[in-house]
Amino acid sequence: MGTNGKNRPYGELGKQLYVDALERGELAARRNGHILGVWQQVDERLHASLCKACGAMVRVARPAHQERWRTGGRALKQTCLLEQVL
């Protein structure tokens, strides 16, 4: 896979790896009771979404010189705080 000069993969494989990581993050956050807002591009290799209820974040990032996107953030590890109160 080539790059477009900005260290970002292009083509169908790069898009699919990003979409797969995004779906993993959304599913894990939903399992913990989070309701995610709009995904924001923080950087060309970092995208994030916040829980509308408690503000916990999910991030999808691609480390430099790697093709794989990784998911992370508090919403993947912690139950939604608003859900705990109810």
Number of C-alpha atoms within 10 A of each C-alpha: 10 10 11 8 7 8 16 17 22 13 10 10 12 17 11 12 16 23 14 14 19 21 13 17 23 19 13 18 26 17 14 16 20 28 19 22 14 10 14 12 13 12 9 11 17 16 18 22 23 22 20 15 15 16 18 22 19 26 25 24 21 21 13 10 9 10 17 15 20 18 22 17 17 15 29 24 13 15 18 24 17 13 12 8 6 5
